[in-house]
Amino acid sequence: MAYQFVHMECFSRKGAKGRSTSFVLGEARRDPSASLHVATPSPPVIVYGVGVDEVERMHDAAADAARTTPKGGKERRVRQDQNTLLTVVASHPVTMEAVRGDPAMRAEVERWERLTVAWLREQYGDRLSSVVRHEDETRWHVHAYVLPDDPAMRATALHPGQSAKSAVMLAGPAEGEDSKTLNRRGDREYKRAMREWQDSYHAAVAQPCGLTRLGPGGRRLSREEWQREKVQARALRASLDRATAVKVKVESYMTEKRTETESMVSTAATEAAALRAEADAATAEAARRLAESKAATEAAKAAHAAAVREQRKARSMMSRVREEAAKVRAASARLQRLPGLLRTAFDGFRKSRVADRVRAAVAVEMERLRDQATSSDRRADASERRASAAETASRKAEELVRTLDTALTETAAQRDAARREVQRLRPPEETPSLGPGFGMRPTPGRR
């Protein structure tokens, strides 16, 4: 046998012909009373999901909580004979004995098993509770257990054939159609839905594993025709395997190139961010230096203005001191002539008290004039020193202003150069995308 086998069936807690949910799960568990058909029962191997005990616990709890509401009635528990468990059996044509003695065959059957589980998960999603394998029978096969998730726990809603027939029967007979004709139309829909279900399994599992859709007996094929079909199935499987290998290789290459591209983009973005940060820091430093230069220039200009004012003040003071010194020298000259005159007058008034008073007054005035002249000379010297210092400070301030003007010009040029560098290094805003040039390295220097 080299054709697919997959079968589904629904069960209730009451069971028809004694095959209740508890009996079916007991058979899967290999309870002695439910596995009389197996010579040497062994526990099932869990392929997916939970074990059989947990499936039974989950089923019984959900069935006890399930409720239905008939039309015009109140909510009530679901009936014991309502189907609440859906099972799927899938079998591979190879025998357990062949699998045990051939590692290559075992790998092939394990691949079939993985594809079967993937198909079941695609069909039933989270409602697929468990998949187990029995290794104590003639052929390698798996059992899947599906629990409905609707409030009424209707397993027939998951059966494509029964759902299709129910839809026809609920719609009612067409014009001129009696109940038998309606039932036959429902049966046709049942078969159509089940054929689609079988076709889905064949496309997803059987065909990649080299199994035919139908066996020779159902189509009345001769042995020669059946052998040719098996050869075609194997050739198709080989082609599918090659296509799968090519697909895997292409996907691996695409993934590798995508990773490489993402790494390049990430590296470029990191480098661009670093360059942008460096440029921003350079711009900030240039702005800081420019501000410092401006502040220093303003301070130098203020110092220069203060020095000029001080120089002018010193020159004015020197002018006044020179005038006072001239006056003092003139008064001194006059006073230098006064002793002779007084000496002449004193000769006539040697014994006169008036002469004494005049002499005393003249002596006091002479002393005052001498002190004033000495003070004027000192002030003149101090004014000259301040004037000289002010001129020196003014020259230094002018030199500082020229230096700062030069530094300000250079800083402005550096700032403009930093701005141009930032504009040059700024990356484009467009998001990188994979286009016709996917997988090609970017040309250095291009933006």
Secondary structure, 3 states (H helix, E strand, C coil): CCECEEEEEEEECCCECCECHHHHHHHHHCCHHHCCCCCCCCCCEEEEECCHHHHHHHHHHHHHHCEECCCCCCCEECCCCCEEEEEEEEEEEEEHHHHHHCHHHHHHHHHHHHHHHHHHHHHHHHHEEEEEEECCCCEEEEEEEECCCCCCCCHHHHCHHHHHHHHHHHHCCCCCCCHHHHHHHHHHHHHHHHHHHHHHHHHHHHCCCCCECCCHHHHCCCHHHHHHHHHHHHHHHHHHHHHHHHHHHHHHHHHHHHHHHHHHHHHHHHHHHHHHHHHHHHHHHHHHHHHHHHHHHHHHHHHHHHHHHHHHHHHHHHHHHHHHHHHHHHHHHHHHHHHHHHHHHHHHCCCCHHHHHHHHHHHHHHHHHHHHHHHHHHHHHHHHHHHHHHHHHHHHHHHHHHHHHHHHHHHHHHHHHHHHHHHHHCCCCCCCCCCCCCCCCCCCCCC
